[in-house]
Amino acid sequence: MSKKKELGKGIRALLSNIDHKAPANQEVVNELNKSTAEIDIDNIEANPWQPRTKFDEQAMFELVESIKVHGIIQPLTVRRLNDETFQLISGERRLKASKLAGLKTIPVFIRLANDQEMLEMALIENIQRQDLNAMEIAISYQRLMDECNLTHDKLSDRVGKNRSTVTNYVRLLKLSPAIQRAIKEKKITMGHARALAGVEDLILQQDVFNEIMDRELSVRATENLIRSAQNPQPKTSKDKKSSALAPEYISIQNDLTSRFGTKVSLKANKKGKGQIVINFSSTKQLNNILEELEED
């Protein structure tokens, strides 16, 4: 296939009257935004803001085979860096599959965008079109807010989601690494994750997560368990006195719970003596705890 850019006649006429190094006028922008070009695949640089970090191998294999038979159905979107080089805005999965399929050229939409506009387009396109897991969506939402100065309300408008949906995803970023990993690996559902994200007590949060994994609890059962744990029977004055723990010890207890991904109980008396109890529910979890300790 020829490396000559197959731009439409309308674009050729527009471009013939301007210096290609000068800023393009709106007429050129509009024409480029709705037309495609066939460019050398080696002239496309990766998108440094790509939110997707992992691709399903089987799905990638199927896409590669489809491209070998049918070619690229949906063009990628790029921006021009110079006369020969382009930078990917969206279509990371299609670009990777096209290279694996052995394509030399690829159809693209050429957009004109500054870095912030490019980041926003890339993240929103991926959120809407790709099979991102819940944590990748959460990270993309947070990046849009942080790097594009968007509020929850503005972000919800950009991605076409309710504000509560955006908020629920962003709250996942406050969960422990173990729970986030379970979400990525689809061991727990978004319903489970949303319920866990509403638990501020990290020890209780980890306890509930362990129960979900050990007993394969449904979302409703998880919500009931959390409700029961957060509204226990009133303690006697003696119980309250014996369970009192200084704020600094509570902070240490929460940090250890988050780090080891399991319940950690810390007890200490007024003289500074006490004990730390680390719970584990399986040999695998024990080994993970030991490995974490050995790293120190």
N, C-alpha and C positions, 0 to 999 in steps of 0.2 A: 504494500500500500504506500502511495506517495506521501512524503513528508510535507508536501505543500499544504498550507492551511486551507481547508475548504470553507472559507467564509462566504456568506451569502452576498449576492450582488449588491444589495442595499448597503451592507457594511463597507464593501470596497469603495462605493461611491462616497460614503461619508468620510472614510479614512483618507481618501485621495486628496482631500482639500485641507488637511490639517497636518501639522508637524507631529509625528508619533511620539516625540519626547515631551510635547507640551501637555498640560492638563486637558483631559478630554471634556467636551461640552456635554450637556445633558442628553442631546440627541444621540450621540455616540454611546453614552452609558445605556440608554434605553434600548438601543439596537443590540448591543453586546449582551445585555441581560436576557434577551429572548432568542438569541441565535447561538448555534454551536460551531465549534471549530474542531478539526482533527489534528492533534499535536503529538509530537514524539513523547512517548511515555517516560523516557529517560530525562526529559526536560522538566519534569514535575517534581518539585521538592515536597517533602512530607510537611504536614501541618504541625508546627511545634505546640499547638494548643489542643491537639487531638484528645478528647476526653476518654475515649475507649482504650482500655489497656489490655484487654484480652478478647480473643476471637474464638468462637466455637470451631474446633477442628473439622468436625463432620459437616457443619454448615458451610465452612470455607471450601472444603473439597467439592461440595455440591455446586457452589457458586462458580468455582473454577471450571468444572465440567460444563455448566450451563453456558459460560462465556465462550468456551471452545466451540460450542455448537451454534449459539445464537449471537455471540458478540455482546457488547455493552448495550443494554436497552435504555438505561437511564444514565445520561451523561454526568460526569463529575462536575464539580464547580471549582474553579481556580481563579487566582488573580495574577496579573502579569507583573513580574519583577523587573524584567528587561526584555530585549528583543527576542531572546531565545528561552528564557527561564520563566517558569510559572510556579506558584505556590498553591498547594491544595487548600481549599476552604472546607469542602465536604466530599465524602466518598472514599474515606481511608480503606474501608473493606473492599470496595470495588477496585481500587487502585492496586491493592495487594494481590487480589485474585487475578487481575489482568496480567500482572507481572508473572505470576505462577503459570498462567495459561499461555505465556509466551507472546503476548501482543506487543507490537512495536509502536503502534500509535493508538490513541484513545480519544473518543469524543468528549468535549468539555463545554461547559458554559463559562465564559470569561466575565468575571465581575471586577469592578473597581472598588476597593475597600481599604480603609486604613486598618491598623493593627487591631484596634478595639472593635471596629465593625466586623472584622474578619473573625475575631474570637467569638463574638456574639452569634454570628451566623453559623459558625462551626458547631458551637455547643447546642444551639437551638435545633439545627438540622439533625444532629445526632440524637438528641432527646426525642424528637418527633418521629424519626424514621428508622432508627436502629434498635435492635433488641438488647438494650442496655439492662444490666441488672439494677436492682433498687439502689445499691450503694453508688454505682456509677452515675445514676441520675441525681442522687443526693449531692455528690461531688460537683457535678455539672451545674446544678442549681446554685450551690454555694459560690462557685467560681464566677457565675454570671453576676451574682449580687456583689461580690468583692471587687471584681476586676472591671465590671461595667457600671458600677455605682447604681445598682437597682435595688429598690425596696421589694418586700414580699409582694406587695400589690402590683408594682410595675412588672415584676417577673411573671406573676400569674397572667397578666395581660399578654406578655411576650410569648409565652409557651402555650397559651390557651387552656390553662388549668385553673381550678378554683384555688383561692388563696390558702385554704385549709390543706389542700393536697400538697402544695409547695412546702408549707410549714411542716407537714408530717414527714416529708422526705428529708428535709434539712435536719430535723431532730435526730435522724438515724446516725448522724455524724458524732453524736454525743455518746453513743453506745460503746461498750467495751470492744477491744479488737476481736475477741473471741466471738462475740455476737455479730459483729460486722462481717467476719469471715463466714459465719453460718448463713448470713443473708446472701453474700456473694455466691456461695456454693448451693444456694436454694435449699438448704436444710430446714429453714423456717420460712414462713410466708411473710408478705408485707403486713398482714393482719397481726401476726405474732410480734413482728418488729415494732409496729405502731404501739401495741400494748406495752411492750418492754420500755419503749422510749418515754412513756408516761410515768415510769417509776424512777423517782429521783434518788432513792436509797440504793446505792450501788450493790450492797450486799444482797438486798432483797431482789434486785434486778437479776443478779447472777444466780441466785437460788431458783428463781422462776424459770430462767433460761435452762438451767440444768434439769428441772422438772419437765420442761417441754421436750428436751432431747431424750431423757430417760424413759418417759412415759408416753411420748408421742401425743402430747396434748393438743386438742383442737384450739382454735382461736377463742371460742366461747369459754372453754374450760380454763384457758390461760387467764382470761379476763376475770373469771370467778375466783381463781386462785389469788390473783393480785388484790382483788377487792377484799377477800378474807384476810389476807396478810396485812393490808393497810388499815383494817378496822378490827383489830384483835380485842379480846376481852380485856376490860380495864385491869391494870396491874395494881397490886396492893402497894402500900407505901414501902414495905420491906423490899419488894421486888424492884421498885424504882430505885431505891437506894443502892441495892447490890449491882444494878445494871448500869449505873452512872459511869460515863467515860469522858475524860477531858477532851475538848475540841481537837487538840493536836493529835491525840491518839486516834480519834475518829477519822481524821484526815489521813493518817498513816494506814489505818485499816482499809479505807476506801481505795487508796492508791494500790495497796497490795492485792485487793480483790480485783481491781481492773487489770493489773499486770499479769496475774496468774490465771485469770479467767475462771475463778472459782471462789467460793466463800472463804474469807479469811477473818477469824475472830481474834481480837486483841484484848487482853485483860491486864490491868495494872493497878497496883495499890498506891497509896499516898507516898510510899517510900521509893516508888519507881520499879518495884519488882513485879513481874507478871509473866505472861506467856503468850505465844502466838500459835494459833491452831489453823492449819491450812487443810481444807477439806478437798477430797478428790473422789470422783465417782467411777473411775475406771483405771486400769493399769496404764492405758495410753495417756490419760490426763496426768497421772502421777509422773510418767516419764517426761511429759512436756514441762511440768513444774521443776523437775530436777534439772533439765536442760537449761531452763531459764536461770536457775540458781548457779549452775556451773559457769554460765557466761560471765557472771560477776567475779 
